[in-house]
């Protein structure tokens, strides 16, 4: 946080509960003590009643949705999504753990990656459309790979047309191969810097990249209400999503 001068920014602004950031990933541990107060909840849904109260096509989607398994519980079973969510918006100045870029924000948990970190493009697209329909302002996307997909690019373009900032990781190839979705023009694509504020050796880079953020040794929220240090453009991306 020192590298991006977050403490100086916090003297002016610490975020807003009116801003919704959709974390599209492996899910989020929405019970984590550093995240629970900042989780988005669906105002039109009554949790656990088995009814699609808001008639949006999915039932009991109170914190978001698990499109990987087709159920309303987007709880993380990997760690990746929870770690990214913590960087975006772990509660600040609460005497617990870490502080996110935004001390106050609403994190929408959208899961399309399984416990092994893999997922289907169609489920990622479903997450994007859900986020658009449910009022997201920013989407944080620390995932990528595979071939170009017209349907995925169209979903991202639709998000941008709706005024949503779609932030994506460049990838960890260590060369100019920027991964999809970061390679799409409508994405705000992020490389990773190291502790010396230089490009991290693993980070993808090149013309498709828009900016860089810290991505080495990032401490954030983990499963079982813990914390972990991880590295990658995945860790850089939520810094930008939080700032957006």
C-alpha positions in Angstrom: 0.0 0.0 0.0 2.9 2.3 0.6 4.1 1.8 -3.0 0.8 3.2 -4.4 0.7 5.9 -1.7 -2.5 4.6 -0.3 -1.9 6.1 3.2 -1.7 9.6 1.7 -4.9 8.9 -0.3 -6.7 7.6 2.8 -6.3 11.0 4.4 -8.6 12.3 1.7 -10.8 9.4 0.9 -11.3 5.8 2.2 -13.9 4.5 -0.2 -17.7 4.4 -0.3 -20.3 1.9 0.5 -22.1 3.1 -2.6 -19.4 1.6 -4.9 -19.8 -2.1 -5.9 -16.8 -4.1 -7.0 -17.6 -7.5 -8.5 -14.7 -9.9 -7.8 -15.0 -12.6 -10.6 -12.8 -15.4 -9.4 -12.9 -18.6 -7.2 -15.5 -17.0 -4.9 -15.0 -15.0 -1.7 -15.1 -16.1 2.0 -17.8 -13.6 2.9 -17.6 -14.6 6.6 -14.0 -13.4 6.9 -13.8 -10.8 9.7 -11.9 -8.4 7.4 -14.4 -8.7 4.6 -17.9 -9.5 6.0 -18.8 -5.8 6.7 -17.9 -4.9 3.2 -19.8 -7.6 1.3 -22.5 -6.7 -1.2 -25.8 -8.2 -0.5 -28.7 -8.4 -2.9 -31.5 -6.0 -1.6 -34.1 -7.8 -3.6 -33.4 -11.3 -2.4 -34.4 -13.1 0.9 -31.6 -15.5 1.6 -32.4 -19.2 2.0 -36.1 -19.2 1.1 -35.7 -21.1 -2.1 -37.5 -18.3 -4.1 -36.2 -16.1 -6.9 -37.5 -13.0 -5.0 -36.1 -10.4 -7.4 -36.9 -12.5 -10.5 -33.4 -12.2 -12.0 -33.3 -15.9 -13.0 -31.3 -17.2 -10.0 -32.5 -18.2 -6.6 -31.1 -17.0 -3.2 -28.3 -15.0 -4.8 -27.7 -13.0 -1.6 -23.9 -12.4 -1.8 -23.6 -13.1 -5.5 -23.6 -16.4 -7.3 -21.6 -19.6 -8.0 -21.8 -20.0 -11.7 -19.2 -22.8 -11.6 -21.6 -25.1 -9.7 -24.9 -23.4 -10.4 -25.8 -22.6 -6.8 -26.3 -19.4 -4.8 -23.3 -19.9 -2.5 -20.2 -18.1 -3.9 -18.0 -19.1 -1.0 -14.3 -19.5 -1.9 -12.8 -23.1 -1.8 -9.4 -22.1 -3.2 -8.1 -18.8 -1.6 -7.4 -16.8 -4.8 -10.7 -14.9 -4.9 -10.7 -14.1 -1.1 -7.1 -12.8 -1.4 -8.1 -10.6 -4.3 -11.2 -9.3 -2.5 -9.1 -8.4 0.5 -6.8 -6.2 -1.6 -9.8 -4.5 -3.0 -11.7 -3.9 0.2 -10.6 -5.5 3.5 -12.1 -3.2 6.2 -9.6 -0.5 7.2 -8.7 0.9 10.6 -10.5 -1.9 12.4 -7.5 -3.4 14.3 -7.8 -6.6 12.3 -5.5 -8.1 9.8 -5.0 -5.9 6.7 -6.6 -2.9 5.0 -7.8 -3.0 1.4 -7.3 -0.2 -1.0 -10.9 0.8 -0.2 -11.7 0.7 3.5 -15.4 1.0 2.6 -16.8 -0.7 -0.5 -19.3 -3.4 -1.5 -17.7 -6.6 -2.8 -20.0 -8.7 -5.0 -18.8 -12.3 -5.0 -19.1 -14.0 -8.3 -17.6 -17.5 -8.7 -16.8 -19.3 -11.9 -13.5 -20.9 -11.0 -13.4 -24.1 -9.1 -11.2 -25.3 -6.2 -8.4 -26.1 -8.7 -8.6 -22.6 -10.3 -10.1 -23.7 -13.6 -13.3 -22.7 -15.1 -15.4 -22.2 -18.3 -15.6 -19.1 -20.4 -19.4 -19.4 -20.5 -19.5 -19.2 -16.7 -17.2 -16.1 -16.8 -19.6 -14.5 -19.3 -22.5 -15.3 -17.0 -20.7 -13.6 -14.1 -20.1 -10.4 -16.2 -23.8 -10.2 -17.2 -24.9 -10.8 -13.6 -22.6 -7.9 -12.5 -23.9 -5.6 -15.2 -27.5 -6.4 -14.3 -27.0 -6.0 -10.5 -25.3 -2.7 -10.4 -21.5 -3.3 -10.3 -19.3 -0.2 -10.9 -16.0 -2.1 -11.3 -15.1 -5.7 -12.1 -11.9 -7.3 -10.8 -10.7 -10.1 -13.0 -7.5 -11.9 -11.8 -7.8 -14.8 -14.3 -7.0 -15.5 -17.9 -5.7 -17.8 -20.6 -7.1 -19.8 -23.5 -8.2 -18.6 -26.9 -10.0 -15.4 -27.9 -13.7 -15.6 -27.5 -16.1 -13.3 -29.3 -18.8 -13.8 -26.7 -16.4 -12.9 -23.9 -15.2 -9.8 -25.7 -18.8 -8.8 -26.4 -19.7 -9.2 -22.7 -16.7 -7.0 -21.7 -17.6 -4.4 -24.3 -21.2 -4.4 -22.9 -19.8 -3.8 -19.4 -17.8 -0.9 -20.6 -20.8 0.5 -22.5 -22.7 0.4 -19.2 -20.0 2.5 -17.6 -18.3 -0.3 -15.7 -14.5 -0.5 -15.4 -13.4 -4.0 -16.3 -10.0 -4.5 -14.8 -8.0 -7.6 -15.9 -4.7 -9.3 -15.2 -2.0 -9.2 -17.9 -0.8 -12.7 -17.1 2.4 -14.3 -15.7 4.2 -15.2 -18.9 7.1 -12.9 -18.3 6.9 -11.7 -21.9 4.6 -9.8 -24.3 2.0 -12.5 -24.4 -0.9 -10.8 -22.6 -3.6 -13.2 -21.7 -7.3 -12.9 -22.5 -9.4 -11.2 -21.2 -6.6 -8.6 -20.6 -5.8 -8.6 -24.3 -9.2 -7.2 -25.3 -9.3 -3.4 -26.0 -12.2 -2.8 -23.6 -10.2 -4.2 -20.6 -8.1 -2.1 -18.3 -5.1 -4.4 -18.2 -2.6 -4.6 -15.3 1.0 -5.8 -15.1 2.8 -6.5 -11.8 5.7 -4.6 -10.2 8.1 -5.9 -7.6 9.1 -4.5 -4.3 11.6 -2.2 -6.0 8.8 -0.8 -8.1 10.2 -2.4 -11.3 8.4 -4.8 -13.6 8.1 -8.2 -11.9 10.1 -10.9 -13.7 7.0 -13.1 -14.2 4.7 -10.3 -15.4 3.4 -10.1 -18.9 3.9 -6.7 -20.6 3.5 -4.9 -23.9 1.1 -2.6 -25.8 -2.0 -4.2 -24.5 -1.1 -3.3 -20.9 -2.5 -0.1 -19.5 -0.7 0.2 -16.2 1.1 -1.7 -13.5 0.6 -2.2 -9.7 2.3 -4.1 -6.9 2.2 -7.9 -7.4 5.0 -9.4 -5.3 4.6 -10.6 -1.7 1.1 -9.1 -1.3 -0.5 -10.0 2.1 -4.2 -10.3 2.1 -7.2 -12.3 3.3 -7.2 -16.1 3.1 -9.4 -19.0 4.0 -10.3 -20.0 7.5 -10.3 -16.3 8.5 -6.5 -16.2 7.9 -4.0 -14.2 5.8 -1.5 -15.2 3.1 1.2 -13.7 1.0 0.8 -14.3 -2.8 2.4 -12.9 -5.9 1.2 -12.5 -9.5 -0.5 -10.1 -11.8 -3.6 -11.5 -10.1 -2.5 -9.6 -7.0 -1.8 -6.4 -8.9 -5.2 -6.3 -10.5 -7.3 -5.8 -7.4 -5.1 -2.8 -6.4 -6.3 -1.1 -9.6 -9.9 -2.3 -9.1 -9.9 -0.8 -5.6 -8.6 2.5 -7.0 -11.0 2.6 -9.9 
